[in-house]
Amino acid sequence: MATPEYIDSARQVIAHPDRDRLLNQGGGGGTFGGMEARVAKLETIAEDTRKTLETIQRQLARVDTKLDGKPDVDKVYKAIFTVYGLSFTIIAAGATVLALLLK
């Protein structure tokens, strides 16, 4: 995998002999001093974010697995209409038989 351009640029600034002056031009007013602590904190945050995303991925995989066994809406509607259809058919047949018996 190719190294992103911003990493190459950062390496060039860090390796540059006049890096303090270059870093001061960024408008932040800081120099390279204290950068290690800030980078370490960002790395910690990135690691925590990665762990959180992995947890979310595992949870989504479990939800997806659970949903695989559940019927979808079309199947539920078909089952309901089938039950209603059979019920009406049985009622109609019963009414017909009853009407014939009472004649």
Rosetta blueprint (number, residue, H / E / L):
1 M L
2 A L
3 T L
4 P L
5 E H
6 Y H
7 I H
8 D H
9 S H
10 A H
11 R H
12 Q H
13 V H
14 I H
15 A H
16 H L
17 P L
18 D L
19 R H
20 D H
21 R H
22 L H
23 L H
24 N H
25 Q L
26 G L
27 G L
28 G L
29 G L
30 G L
31 T L
32 F L
33 G L
34 G L
35 M H
36 E H
37 A H
38 R H
39 V H
40 A H
41 K H
42 L H
43 E H
44 T H
45 I H
46 A H
47 E H
48 D H
49 T H
50 R H
51 K H
52 T H
53 L H
54 E H
55 T H
56 I H
57 Q H
58 R H
59 Q H
60 L H
61 A H
62 R H
63 V H
64 D H
65 T H
66 K H
67 L H
68 D H
69 G L
70 K L
71 P L
72 D L
73 V H
74 D H
75 K H
76 V H
77 Y H
78 K H
79 A H
80 I H
81 F H
82 T H
83 V H
84 Y H
85 G H
86 L H
87 S H
88 F H
89 T H
90 I H
91 I H
92 A H
93 A H
94 G H
95 A H
96 T H
97 V H
98 L H
99 A H
100 L H
101 L H
102 L H
103 K L
